[in-house]
Amino acid sequence: MNEQRTAPGTSKIAITLVILVSASCAAQAEDAKFVEVQDEPDHHVVFDNSIVRIFDTHVAPGSATLYHHHPRDNVAYFLGACELTNQRIGEEKSGPIAKKAGDFVFGRATGEGYIHQVSNIGNSPIHMIDVEFLKSPAQPSADADPALKPVVDNDRFREYRLSLAPGETSAPMKLGSGVQILISGGQVELIGDGRTPVKLDMHDWWQWREAGSYTLHNVSQTPADIVELDVK
């Protein structure tokens, strides 16, 4: 009968190595430099009110963001296909992550928030619209519109998805205060409550809207995919 024996002192060596590796990771976490998200060069603040801050984020192929601190919950929508890795300070880097247009990442900033770095390992630029939640609207979002089915409905936001053929107009919908994001398509028109229609196209990508009843009209010659984000 074969026996496997451990050389004297092997277990102590293994324990010592674990301790050294753990200490090294802790030291890296303490030594790593980071900036606040609004100071990160690839994150551009394009809108700011009392409820949300919106970043238009671009990361070129082969480059990476600085380590940056997200102090609040946020949701980032990808506007094109890309491949990336993500690493939080003190943790191992993720494996390759493939994203397509319309995918999103919800970052829960519990406690003091989180610090991470995104690296673009693909051949296409990373383009995201990142919505940071500052506080709830004075009039919180009402119940979900019964004519629409939310894709996400949590304590911070409710998300609807709409797809409109060229020339198509949506059914009327009741929306809370929030953000509209054009994921793909040429140009859509937001019409509602006697307001002047507002057009959104691929040059702007997003807009803030107040609570109200709206319809969406695709005024372009291409299909349009839209995210309607109600802030809670």
Secondary structure, 3 states (H helix, E strand, C coil): CCCCCCCCCHHHHHHHHHHHHHHHHHHHHHHCCCEEHHHCCCEEEEEECCCEEEEEEEECCCCECCCEEECCCEEEEECCCEEEEEEECCCCCCCCEEECCCCEEEECCCCCCEEEEEEECCCCCEEEEEEEECCCCCCCCCCCCCCCCCCEECCCEEEEEEEECCCCECCCEEECCEEEEEEECCEEEEECCCCCCEEEECCCCEEEECCEEEEEEECCCCCEEEEEEEEC
